[in-house]
Amino acid sequence: MKSVFAVTKNVKKFLAGVDNLMRRQKTIPGMMLVFGEPGTGKTRTALWWKVQNGNGENRIPYVRATRVMTPRALLEQILYELGETPMWKTSQILQQIKEHLLSNPRPIVVDEVDYLCRDGFVEVLRDIHDLTDVPIIMIGMAEADKKLMRFRHLYDRISVIVPFKLLDLEDVKSLSSQMLDVALEEDLLKYIVEKSRGKLRRIVTMFYKAERIAKASKAKKVSLKIFQGGSDE
């Protein structure tokens, strides 16, 4: 494969959203929500962006929430990502995060934010935002926007919303040209869209299969017939 990461319409929307977030005026709140069906590339995109835009002392904190996570655990993970060791009290950890981000501002990415939508837990992110004014990018599932609407004070601080859509034929064509060393026929591209149901993970899996078949059969192009085990010859 040429690349393990390629740009789709979703990725372009994500990058435009982040750019708006970073360029916002001081009076505009700095929280962003990315949400959509599983398998559409949300986490993949966020991790790629994180690596491209921060490293070493300026690395961008990325935290994946879990069902059993507590507010303290969330704060600890953010602080670890900032390169510091948490103190004893939860209030002290929040103060550590505040001081660190005021001296070295950078965005925070919180994945699986749906897990924080219980008992006001997600409001911890609002506290961090209000204390530091750093951008906070939240990533969630298809209903994450509706779940977050229950927390009005936090939701009002979301200035950028990026819905990730299921991938279509245009996306798959673009991905194949960016990722593959072999060309795919139109009938195979349409088949991949149908069978993957627009899920990036499934599309990439079928791309790998198509490339293996191309190498084995020495085909310059892979058609649906070749992909399914036949031959055009």
TILO-148916 format. One record per residue: x, y, z of N, C-alpha, C in turn; residue number from 1. Coordinates in steps of 0.001 Angstrom, whole numbers. Each point is the difference from the previous one (the first is absolute). Example, Ala and Ser with C-alpha at 12.3 -4.5 7.8 and 13.67 -1.06 7.14 Angstrom:
REC     n.u     n.v     n.w    ca.u    ca.v    ca.w     c.u     c.v     c.w   n
REC   13190   -5690    7800    -890    1190       0     900    1200       0   1
REC    -350    1050    -720     820    1190      60    -770    1090     730   2
This chain:
REC     n.u     n.v     n.w    ca.u    ca.v    ca.w     c.u     c.v     c.w   n
REC     828   -1197       0    -828    1197       0     871    1259       0   1
REC    -492    1045    -645     722    1271     -14     -26     640    1376   2
REC   -1145     -79     673    -180     686    1273   -1030    -734     840   3
REC     127     112    1339    -995    -602     895   -1021    1043     425   4
REC     211    1256    -418    -960    1053     306    -249     818   -1259   5
REC   -1258     307    -249    -361     786   -1171   -1118     967     361   6
REC    -150    1024    -813    -956    1068     289   -1347    -277    -662   7
REC   -1051      16     826   -1371    -128    -485    -723    1329     223   8
REC   -1264      68    -393    -785    1208     267    -118     232    1500   9
REC     -94   -1090     773     -56     136    1457    1270     642     546  10
REC    1140    -434    -496    1284     533     458     101    1484    -343  11
REC    -432     367   -1185      36    1412    -402    -870     846     925  12
REC   -1175    -513     369    -879     731     923     639     119    1382  13
REC     663   -1071     431     689      25    1291    1087    1076       5  14
REC     814      25   -1032    1093     959     -71    -519    1435     -68  15
REC   -1075     199    -753    -599    1332     -75    -563     411    1353  16
REC    -606    -966     699    -552     286    1323    1075     372     996  17
REC    1102    -750      12    1106     296     904     599    1366    -325  18
REC     124     294   -1287     549    1297    -406    -879    1138     525  19
REC   -1312    -159    -116    -925    1010     535     153     138    1514  20
REC     185   -1144     660     144      -6    1456    1257     764     418  21
REC    1085    -236    -704    1269     623     354      18    1493    -317  22
REC    -753     398   -1014      14    1395    -435   -1124     827     624  23
REC    -779    -606     867   -1150     701     554     426    1231     794  24
REC    -914     957     102     240    1169     835     -90    -394    1463  25
REC     599     783     864      41    -312    1422   -1391     -88     621  26
REC    -951     716    -585   -1356     -14     557    -789   -1248    -398  27
REC     543    -793    -930    -685   -1204    -483     482   -1198     806  28
REC    -925    -824     532     418   -1187     761     770    -983    -878  29
REC     811    -837     645     937    -836    -755    -197   -1491     136  30
REC   -1247    -460       1    -224   -1440      43    -548    -474   -1342  31
REC     422   -1188    -399    -379    -561   -1298    -519   -1416     203  32
REC   -1035    -358    -727    -565   -1355      69      90    -667   -1358  33
REC     605   -1177     -18      49    -851   -1185    -803   -1252     331  34
REC    -999    -312    -790    -826   -1174     321    -455    -701   -1275  35
REC    -347   -1274     152    -468    -765   -1148      13   -1488     283  36
REC    -429    -769    -992     -55   -1455     120    1397    -571     234  37
REC      89   -1141     711    1308    -652     161     560    -440   -1343  38
REC    1314      57    -118     636    -458   -1231     125    1059   -1075  39
REC    -351    1247     292      69    1048   -1020    1321     762      30  40
REC     882    -335     943    1333     582      -4     219    1143     973  41
REC    -868     161     972     126    1117     951    1290     -92     813  42
REC     190   -1140     664    1194    -181     831    1260       0    -854  43
REC     -49    -690   -1101    1144     -74    -917     438    1407    -424  44
REC    -979     839    -328     287    1364    -437     588     834    1136  45
REC    -599    -118    1185     467     778    1150    1435    -370     383  46
REC     298   -1290      -6    1354    -447     350    1022     451   -1046  47
REC    -382     -67   -1264     890     470   -1082     272    1488     173  48
REC   -1060     770     268     155    1448     180     870     309    1214  49
REC    -202    -737    1073     790     184    1227    1490    -180    -281  50
REC     348   -1054    -709    1405    -287    -295     595    1070    -919  51
REC    -807     481    -946     493     986    -951     234    1372     628  52
REC    -663     279    1112     -10    1367     518     605     189    1388  53
REC     585   -1020     556     630     178    1303     874   -1179     372  54
REC    1165     277     566     869   -1073     470     891     530    1110  55
REC     633    -910     714     870     390    1098    -768     755    1077  56
REC     553    1120     435    -633     802    1042   -1303     635    -464  57
REC    -190      74   -1313   -1207     613    -548    -991   -1023    -541  58
REC     152   -1245     412    -910   -1019    -504   -1426     299     447  59
REC    -938    -356    -848   -1406     273     272    -579   -1141     831  60
REC    -541     290    1171    -577   -1059     841   -1183    -686    -692  61
REC      29   -1321      -4   -1112    -798    -523    -423    -982    1090  62
REC   -1261      65     383    -526    -879    1044   -1219    -732    -530  63
REC     -31   -1300     220   -1170    -796    -381    -792    -329    1255  64
REC   -1209     526      90    -855    -279    1153    -467   -1453     -32  65
REC    -313    -538    1169    -516   -1358     111   -1240      -7     881  66
REC    -727   -1094     -45   -1235    -118     778     256     106    1501  67
REC    1151    -464     466     275     -28    1441     838    1190     461  68
REC     294     915    -886     844    1140     363    -707     927     986  69
REC     764     536     935    -499     976     968     525    1387    -387  70
REC    -587    1072     560     530    1336    -280    1484     131     339  71
REC     408    -596    1122    1414      59     370     863    -713   -1042  72
REC    -455   -1166    -441     771    -759    -991     145     793   -1298  73
REC   -1057     712    -385      72     825   -1203    1054    1090     161  74
REC     -28     688    1145     975    1057     255    1425    -558      44  75
REC     154   -1175     621    1322    -621      63     533    -311   -1391  76
REC    -858    -548    -858     434    -353   -1353     405    1230    -795  77
REC    -756    1075     157     357    1243    -686    1353     496     493  78
REC     202     -48    1311    1263     482     564    1174    -874    -425  79
REC    -197   -1320     -24    1054    -902    -490     366     354   -1448  80
REC   -1034     289    -808     239     366   -1394     766    1314    -117  81
REC    -158     838    1006     744    1266      32    1422    -186     523  82
REC     299   -1226     448    1351    -300     452     263     260    1462  83
REC   -1069      84     810     168     254    1424    -579   -1138     835  84
REC     458     -82    1249    -497   -1002     936   -1066     626     898  85
REC   -1170    -640     109   -1087     576     799     340      81    1491  86
REC    -502    1040     642     112     135    1445   -1109    -808     661  87
REC    -140     127    1327    -889    -884     737   -1474     340    -176  88
REC    -355    1267     159   -1408     397     -31    -457     307   -1423  89
REC   -1290    -312    -283    -558     268   -1319      65    1484    -328  90
REC    -284     849     983      58    1444    -223    1412     455    -364  91
REC     993    -691     558    1395     341    -312     345    -391   -1437  92
REC    -559   -1117    -447     258    -455   -1375    -580     999    -993  93
REC   -1221     463     282    -611    1002    -871     851    1272     -25  94
REC     534     387    1141     853    1179      67    1287    -215    -798  95
REC     548   -1228      66    1192    -318    -793    -272     158   -1489  96
REC   -1157    -518    -432    -376     102   -1413    -137    1468    -390  97
REC    -665     758     848    -186    1433    -261    1340     703    -170  98
REC     894    -189     941    1292     691     -35     821    -412   -1221  99
REC     -52   -1300    -305     771    -488   -1148    -516     613   -1299 100
REC   -1313      -7    -195    -573     477   -1258      36    1513    -120 101
REC      28     703    1116     145    1455     -67    1423     379    -425 102
REC     973    -818     407    1390     281    -378     358    -581   -1366 103
REC    -667   -1079    -386     268    -643   -1294   -1323    -451    -624 104
REC    -771     942    -549   -1340    -328    -532      67    -959   -1184 105
REC    -911    -941     -16    -149    -904   -1142   -1348    -684      88 106
REC    -520    -497   -1119   -1316    -649      18      35   -1318     766 107
REC   -1186    -438     419    -180   -1309     627   -1017    -777    -819 108
REC     290   -1269    -279    -936    -868    -722    -545   -1043     970 109
REC   -1314     -82      98    -644   -1001     863    -896    -880    -866 110
REC     378   -1257    -139    -741    -960    -820   -1016    -755     865 111
REC   -1017    -558    -664   -1065    -755     689    -668     864    1072 112
REC    -274    1248    -352    -556     938     973   -1373    -443     508 113
REC    -665    -885    -737   -1305    -526     435      64    -572    1411 114
REC    1126    -625     328     141    -620    1323      14    1026    1127 115
REC     231    1265    -328      42    1045    1023   -1358     663     206 116
REC    -967    -386    -818   -1327     635      65    -863    -653    1073 117
REC     490      22    1228    -754    -553    1119     287     820    1249 118
REC   -1031     310     725     118     707    1286     820    1291     -96 119
REC     -63     675   -1132     731    1248    -148    1504    -150    -114 120
REC     481   -1232    -153    1426    -309     -82     679     827   -1103 121
REC    -681     135   -1146     585     691   -1149     287    1465     306 122
REC    -632     536    1038     228    1403     366    1445     252     441 123
REC     733   -1055     320    1425     148     318     733     639   -1179 124
REC    -397    -359   -1212     630     568   -1186    -314    1484    -119 125
REC   -1212     378     386    -346    1422     -10     863     767     994 126
REC     244    -603    1166     853     650     993    1393     270    -562 127
REC     556   -1008    -665    1342     161    -574      -6    1097   -1057 128
REC   -1019     -18    -855    -108    1015   -1049    -107    1397     593 129
REC    -848     153     996    -219    1325     581    1221     509     758 130
REC     741    -924     614    1176     401     773    1209     324    -875 131
REC      65    -596   -1176    1204     130    -826    -233     625   -1374 132
REC   -1232     -66    -494    -372     496   -1333     669    -787   -1120 133
REC     486   -1218     290     582    -806   -1078   -1122    -714    -753 134
REC     183    -256   -1297    -999    -748    -765    -122   -1434     512 135
REC   -1223    -490      96    -243   -1384     383    -813    -662   -1106 136
REC     565   -1041    -590    -644    -731   -1091    -579   -1288     557 137
REC   -1313    -119     -32    -686   -1184     510    -453    -870   -1169 138
REC     206   -1305     140    -375    -952   -1055    -998    -990     575 139
REC   -1122    -170    -696   -1033    -878     518    -725    -784   -1080 140
REC    -916    -822     445    -780    -839    -909   -1125     805    -670 141
REC    -866    -710    -712   -1009     649    -834    -964     881     784 142
REC    -280    -337    1253    -955     766     797     683     928    1001 143
REC    1299     201    -143     739     807     973    -521    1426      91 144
REC    -415     578   -1121    -503    1371      35   -1258     115     853 145
REC    -883    -986    -129   -1244       6     792     293    -218    1484 146
REC     965    -885     284     364    -249    1400     576    1257     649 147
REC     828     722    -732     641    1184     555    -968    1173     143 148
REC   -1077     -20    -762    -991    1073     103    -614      73    1397 149
REC      60   -1108     739    -560      -7    1360     806     886     945 150
REC    1243     293    -389     876     810     844     171    1371    -669 151
REC    -986     867     237     -97    1250    -746    1228     888     150 152
REC     545      82    1211    1150     884     200    1185    -460    -842 153
REC     182   -1308    -106    1074    -517    -836    -357     133   -1481 154
REC   -1222    -381    -354    -391       3   -1416     105    1402    -602 155
REC    -290    1017     793      90    1376    -486    1426     405    -320 156
REC     967    -753     481    1403     307    -266     535    -729   -1232 157
REC    -838    -824    -612     405    -700   -1225    -218     944   -1180 158
REC    1089     493    -560    -100     945   -1115     180    -663   -1366 159
REC     512   -1238      -3     208    -721   -1260    -553   -1412     147 160
REC    -851    -409    -932    -556   -1360     -13     297    -638   -1355 161
REC     623   -1167      21     374    -693   -1233    -602   -1408      -5 162
REC   -1084    -206    -735    -548   -1351    -114     781    -821   -1025 163
REC     420   -1193     389     665    -914    -928   -1059    -880    -658 164
REC     -22      10   -1331    -977    -767    -768     598   -1325    -472 165
REC    -879    -942    -315     453   -1235    -622     617     324   -1357 166
REC    1046    -727    -379     717     322   -1230    -791    -436   -1231 167
REC      79     804   -1057    -730    -289   -1233     980    -370   -1110 168
REC    -524    -166   -1218     826    -430   -1135    1121    1007    -285 169
REC    -306    1280     114    1026    1016    -225    1151    -153     987 170
REC    -337    -264    1261    1033    -205    1008     844   -1234    -309 171
REC    -664   -1084    -363     717   -1257    -250     934     146   -1201 172
REC    -453     693   -1032     871     254   -1159    1225     798     424 173
REC    -230    1038     784    1103     839     466     962    -792     880 174
REC    -546    -801     909     834    -816     880     855    -983    -791 175
REC    -605    -641    -984     741   -1009    -772    1173     634    -740 176
REC    -190    1202    -533    1087     660    -730    1101     473     946 177
REC    -373     351    1240     987     466     970     748   -1144     685 178
REC    -691   -1123     195     549   -1066     826     602   -1164    -764 179
REC    -517    -278   -1196     378   -1228    -686    1007     206   -1124 180
REC     820   -1010    -209     931      -8   -1131    -643    -616   -1234 181
REC   -1191    -524     158    -708    -636   -1108   -1333     710    -205 182
REC    -480      22   -1251   -1280     650    -309   -1150    -977     209 183
REC   -1144     528     395   -1194    -816     168   -1042     406   -1046 184
REC    -612   -1020    -608   -1048     259    -991   -1246     575     683 185
REC    -823     680    -801   -1212     648     512    -936    -996     673 186
REC    -128   -1197    -591    -922    -973     594     465    -438    1384 187
REC    1312    -111     193     541    -379    1313    -164    1142     999 188
REC     218    1213    -438    -177    1164     883   -1436      62     529 189
REC    -957    -213    -893   -1408      23     413    -310   -1152     951 190
REC     595   -1150    -254    -177   -1164     870     553     282    1394 191
REC    1166     639      56     614     321    1292    -871     963     792 192
REC    -573    1000    -677    -903     942     683   -1191    -749     592 193
REC    -573    -894    -801   -1186    -744     435     318    -935    1164 194
REC    1065    -782    -135     313    -996    1015     558     614    1288 195
REC     676    1110    -116     573     643    1181   -1036     816     757 196
REC   -1112     306    -686   -1029     885     563     578    1349     424 197
REC    1021     413    -737     593    1307     240     920      71    1198 198
REC     384   -1163     569     875     -29    1175    1466     -64    -444 199
REC     787     942     474    1396     104    -416     793   -1263     308 200
REC    -223    -578    1176     760   -1201     371    -208   -1123   -1016 201
REC   -1261    -197    -392    -307   -1075    -957     571     322   -1370 202
REC     -44    1268    -381     544     406   -1298    1493    -296     -60 203
REC     736     370    1044    1448    -224      29     311   -1494     -37 204
REC    -799    -802     699     194   -1453     -22    -137    -548   -1414 205
REC   -1009     476    -739    -201    -465   -1376    1092     540    -931 206
REC     518    1170     304    1128     526    -768    1210    -926     128 207
REC     275    -436    1228    1125    -912     222    -187   -1283    -807 208
REC   -1217    -508      16    -281   -1225    -752     210     228   -1496 209
REC    -479    1124    -509     132     305   -1423    1476      97    -397 210
REC     812     608     863    1411     141    -322     716   -1353      21 211
REC    -373    -859     949     597   -1350      48    -352    -790   -1256 212
REC   -1251     112    -411    -449    -717   -1201     731     518   -1226 213
REC     178    1316     -77     683     606   -1145    1432    -510    -102 214
REC     686     -82    1138    1381    -473       2      69   -1472    -389 215
REC    -949    -778     521       1   -1442    -289    -311    -287   -1464 216
REC    -904     781    -597    -419    -243   -1383     743     868    -996 217
REC     865     909     533     750     933    -835    -921     862    -853 218
REC   -1148     344     564    -966     841    -714     321    1470     227 219
REC    -115     805   -1064     207    1442     126   -1239     684     547 220
REC   -1142    -625    -230   -1260     495     536    -762   -1172     589 221
REC    -752     283    1060    -787   -1062     634   -1475     290    -236 222
REC    -657    -951    -618   -1437     113    -235    -745    -790    1067 223
REC   -1295     109       0    -816    -771     947     191   -1491    -240 224
REC     103    -390   -1266     155   -1420    -334    1306    -550     583 225
REC    1076     743    -164    1290    -439     553     -70     -24    1521 226
REC    -594    1034     586    -100     118    1452    -746   -1177     598 227
REC   -1001    -480    -690    -821   -1106     513     576   -1365    -369 228
REC    1188      17    -583     686   -1271    -241      61    -463   -1412 229
REC    -576     781    -934      44    -392   -1405    1157     671    -715 230
REC    -101     135   -1282    1057     627    -791    -620     661   -1189 231
REC     590    1124    -424    -477     683   -1205     679    -541   -1244 232
REC     956    -870     208     777    -481   -1144    -622   -1262    -589 233
